[in-house]
Each structure stands twice: as C-alpha cells, then as structure tokens.
Amino acid sequence: MMEKSPELRIALVQTDLHWQDKTANLGMLEEKIWDLKGKCDLIILPEMFPTGFSMEAAKLAEPMNLHIHKWMRQLAAQTGAVITGSAIITEGGRFFNRLLWVAPDGYTEHYDKRHLFRMANEQETYSMGKKLPIFSWKGWNICPQVCYDLRFPVWSRNGWEDGIAGYDVLFYVASWPAIRISAWDALLPARAIENLSYSIGVNRVGEDGNYIPYNGHSAAYDFKGEKMLDLGEQESIDMVTLSAKNLEDFRAKFPAWRDADSFQIL
C-alpha cells in the first residue's frame, strides 16, 4: 500500500453547462482547468458535465474510450491530476450515469450512480449501479458518489477494518436544483461527521434545457463537519488542501467508529 501523501489538493469546478452540447462543454471546461492556479492532485467536475442532466441518453450516450473518455485521459496526462465527473455512458445495450475516474497515466475506474432520481424518471432511462468502488490516489482512499446518493447515508457508510477506515475522502458530483439546496447544505457536512472523513460536493450553476435553475453551493467540509471551502452561487473554480495528519489525529482522538452498528447491504 502506498504511503499517504501529507496533503491532497483538490480543485472544485462549479460551472454552468451548455445544454446537450458536448463539444461546447469540453472546450469550456478545458479552458477553466488550464486557468487553475497552482498544481492540484484531483479535479472534480459536476454530474453529467458533457451534456447537463439529461434523459435523452439514446441521443447523447457514448461507449467507453470514445470522445469524453479520451478528453479526460488527455487532460489528466497534461495536468498530472486525476480528473473525475459523470457522463452518459452506454454499455451492453444499457445506459449509465457513470462517474469516470481517470488518472494521469490513463488508468480508469468508474462508479455507476446507485440512486436514480425518480422525480425526473431517471430510473426509466438509466440502469442502477451495483457496486461502490473505493479509489486510491497518492495513498488516500476516496469514495465516489453522484447527486441523489447524498440522501442515502447507508450507501456512503465508511467501513473500518482493524481500525483503518475504508476511505478518507467522500465526494459528490451533482446537478442539485436550487429549490432543494437547503438539503444539500445540510447533508454534505452530516456525511463528513458520521463517516469521520472529508466531504466534498461539486454542483453546477445556471439553468438547464428543462428550465431548472441550479445555484452551486459547492463546498468542502472537514471530518468535524466544519466548512473549509464554499464556492457560493456563481461560476467558480477553487482549490482546497486536505491534511492527512489532521484527519488521523482527529480519528485517534475521537474514535466514534468503534461504536458504530454493524450491518451489511444485501
């Protein structure tokens, strides 16, 4: 196992998106990423960053290793950072709201969104993810989640084995509407507190093609639920630096995980 780097620098990209226009979105995001000041380790993009949150999967979906994936691989190689965000991917005749995790050497993992937003009939278009991977980068273990997953704490439950946490960072990519932003603001720090981990949420801004407004509130919280970064409600890209020592010291001082209830997801 790789020794954990003392710090992990994470860029949160809060942006408006061109409705169902992959070419425009990839071009726009590339410019934003190159405007980043300082080196970072991980760049997080919003949910369905190439298209906006759309149910027109048959028109917009791509297989793996096509334009979106290749674009992510190229930028990861050029920046030296992992790039992650979700896109509409087709595989085996089905559609997935798939979060791609692309490392600088091209190595790719993915997570298919588990909780599909039935209020938008997402479950009628996309197939539900069955597995929750834990990604590893620079010795840090990182748990991916997508938008509506935030409402279901059991799915993000941090597992502990021999006193070692299953993950150190929990992050959400989202298209979370402004009308329900109070839930977003409440649940992101709650996930940090209950899992003794850093919690990060990256949401979009602007209005989509269905006239649904989004107002960002992308943020990062530490393991105590204290806010480390808040991007507000405008287009913004900023970085937060996570400390391994601060995390480990708090876990040692306050080992609440020892009293957690034991259960399995069947």
Secondary structure as the mmCIF struct_conf table of DSSP 4:
data_model
#
loop_
_struct_conf.conf_type_id
_struct_conf.id
_struct_conf.beg_label_comp_id
_struct_conf.beg_label_asym_id
_struct_conf.beg_label_seq_id
_struct_conf.end_label_comp_id
_struct_conf.end_label_asym_id
_struct_conf.end_label_seq_id
HELX_LH_PP_P HELX_LH_PP_P1 MET A 2 SER A 5
BEND BEND1 PRO A 6 PRO A 6
STRN STRN1 GLU A 7 GLN A 14
TURN_TY1_P TURN_TY1_P1 TRP A 19 GLN A 20
HELX_RH_AL_P HELX_RH_AL_P1 LYS A 22 TRP A 34
TURN_TY1_P TURN_TY1_P2 ASP A 35 ASP A 35
BEND BEND2 GLY A 38 GLY A 38
BEND BEND3 ASP A 41 ASP A 41
STRN STRN2 LEU A 42 ILE A 44
TURN_TY1_P TURN_TY1_P3 GLU A 47 THR A 51
BEND BEND4 PHE A 53 PHE A 53
BEND BEND5 MET A 55 MET A 55
HELX_RH_AL_P HELX_RH_AL_P2 ALA A 57 LEU A 60
STRN STRN3 GLU A 62 GLU A 62
TURN_TY1_P TURN_TY1_P4 MET A 64 ASN A 65
BEND BEND6 LEU A 66 LEU A 66
HELX_RH_AL_P HELX_RH_AL_P3 HIS A 67 THR A 79
TURN_TY1_P TURN_TY1_P5 GLY A 80 GLY A 80
BEND BEND7 ALA A 81 ALA A 81
STRN STRN4 VAL A 82 GLU A 91
TURN_TY1_P TURN_TY1_P6 GLY A 92 GLY A 93
STRN STRN5 ARG A 94 VAL A 102
TURN_TY1_P TURN_TY1_P7 PRO A 104 ASP A 105
BEND BEND8 GLY A 106 GLY A 106
STRN STRN6 THR A 108 ASP A 112
BEND BEND9 ARG A 114 HIS A 115
HELX_RH_3T_P HELX_RH_3T_P1 ARG A 118 ALA A 120
TURN_TY1_P TURN_TY1_P8 ASN A 121 ASN A 121
HELX_RH_3T_P HELX_RH_3T_P2 GLU A 122 GLU A 124
TURN_TY1_P TURN_TY1_P9 THR A 125 THR A 125
BEND BEND10 TYR A 126 TYR A 126
HELX_LH_PP_P HELX_LH_PP_P2 SER A 127 GLY A 129
STRN STRN7 PHE A 135 TRP A 137
TURN_TY1_P TURN_TY1_P10 LYS A 138 GLY A 139
STRN STRN8 TRP A 140 VAL A 146
HELX_RH_3T_P HELX_RH_3T_P3 CYS A 147 ARG A 151
HELX_RH_3T_P HELX_RH_3T_P4 PRO A 153 SER A 156
HELX_LH_PP_P HELX_LH_PP_P3 ARG A 157 GLY A 159
STRN STRN9 TRP A 160 GLU A 161
TURN_TY1_P TURN_TY1_P11 ASP A 162 GLY A 163
STRN STRN10 ILE A 164 ALA A 165
BEND BEND11 GLY A 166 GLY A 166
BEND BEND12 ASP A 168 ASP A 168
STRN STRN11 VAL A 169 ALA A 174
STRN STRN12 PRO A 177 PRO A 177
HELX_RH_3T_P HELX_RH_3T_P5 ALA A 178 ARG A 180
HELX_RH_AL_P HELX_RH_AL_P4 ILE A 181 ASN A 195
TURN_TY1_P TURN_TY1_P12 LEU A 196 LEU A 196
BEND BEND13 SER A 197 SER A 197
STRN STRN13 TYR A 198 ASN A 203
STRN STRN14 VAL A 205 GLU A 207
TURN_TY1_P TURN_TY1_P13 GLY A 209 ASN A 210
STRN STRN15 PRO A 213 ASN A 215
STRN STRN16 ALA A 219 TYR A 221
TURN_TY1_P TURN_TY1_P14 PHE A 223 LYS A 224
BEND BEND14 GLY A 225 GLY A 225
STRN STRN17 LYS A 227 ASP A 230
TURN_TY1_P TURN_TY1_P15 GLY A 232 GLU A 233
BEND BEND15 GLN A 234 GLN A 234
STRN STRN18 SER A 236 SER A 243
HELX_RH_AL_P HELX_RH_AL_P5 ALA A 244 LYS A 253
HELX_RH_3T_P HELX_RH_3T_P6 ALA A 256 ASP A 259
HELX_LH_PP_P HELX_LH_PP_P4 ALA A 260 SER A 262
#
